[in-house]
Amino acid sequence: MNAKLYVCTTCRAGEPVVEGQPVPGARLHAALTAADAPDGVTIVPTECLSACSNGCAVALAGPGRWSYVYGRLTDADAPDILSGAAAYASTADGIVPWRERPVIFRKQSLARIPPQEN
């Protein structure tokens, strides 16, 4: 199943912008793309997920599936994010059983969005 992992590359996570240095969202995107994306997962950079007060954010979405937005993430969370994305991609409806989700996905969910109707 095809799933998309959207990564906000403009997230500043409350840090000041330092010219010439990547913001935390860009560092998170770099950490995710430096690792191998799980089968069925495409990593997509995006400019804003409107979760600015919640640090770095990512979203998982797929056709006919529930979508999720997660926040308060850092580049150190990349392995758990990719693990959670793999679990999400393996579902038909986007619902991963609670205990099979990485802890960051259990504790740092910002939104759950119903599947879009065609």
N, C-alpha and C positions, 0 to 999 in steps of 0.2 A: 504494500500500500504506500502511496506517495504522501508524505507529510512535509510541511515546510516549517522550519525553525527560523522565525524572524528575529533579528538581533538589532536593537536600537544602537546605532553607531554614534549617536550624538549625545547619549546620556553622559552627564557630568558627575552624577552621584554626589552632588554637593561640593565637589572639588573645584578650585579656581582653574580657569583655563590658562595654561602656560603655553605661550606661542612655541610652535615647533614640537610640542609633546602631544601624544595622542590622549584623548579624553578616555575615561574609564570604559565607556561603551565601545569605543574603537579597540581598546585593549581586550575586552571580552570577545569581540568578534574575531580578532586576530588569534586568540587562544583557541576558539572553537574551530576556526578554519585550519589551524596548524595541526589539529588532530584529524583523524579520518572520520568523516561523517558516517553515521550508521547507515546500513542499507535502508533504502526507502526514505531517507531524510535529505532534504536540500536545505542548506544554510543560506538565508537571504538577508543581506544587510538592508536596513531600512533607516530612515532619518528620524522618526519620532514615533513612539508608541503612547505618548501623552501620559506617561507614568512618572513624570519628572520628580515628584516628591518621594518616590520609592526607589531611588538609586537605579542601577542598571537593570534594564528589563528585556525580556524575550517573550515571544508568543509562539505557540504551537497551533497549527491549523492544518486541516486536510479536508478534501471533499466529503461531504456527508457526515462530518465528525464534529463533536464538541470542540471548541477552541479554548485555549487557556492563555492567560498573561501572568507571568511570574516576575517579581521584582526583588530588589535588595541583593543583587547578584554581583559577583566579581569574576575576574579572569581565573581565580583559583577554583571557581565552581564549574569550570568547563567540563571535567569528566562526569560530574553528576548531571549536568544539563544534557550532555550527549547520551548518557544512560537513560534518562527520562524520555528523551526524544525517540530513542530506539524502542522503548516500551510503548510509547504513544503510536509510533508508526506501525507497530504490530497489531494494533486494534482495528476493528472495523468501524467503531463508533467514537473513538477518541477517549474512552473512559478506561483508564488503567486502574486496576484494583488498588485501594488505598495502600496496603502494605508493600506493594510492588513499586510504588513511586519512591524516587529519592527523597530524603528528608526535606531538602530545599523545596521540592515541589509540593510536599504536604504542608509546609509551614509558610511558604512565601508566595502563595497564589494570590493574585490581585483580582482576577476576574475569570469567570467561566461563561462562555458564550454558546448558546444553542447552535446546532447545525443550521446552516442557511438552506432555505427551501429553494428548489429550482423553479 
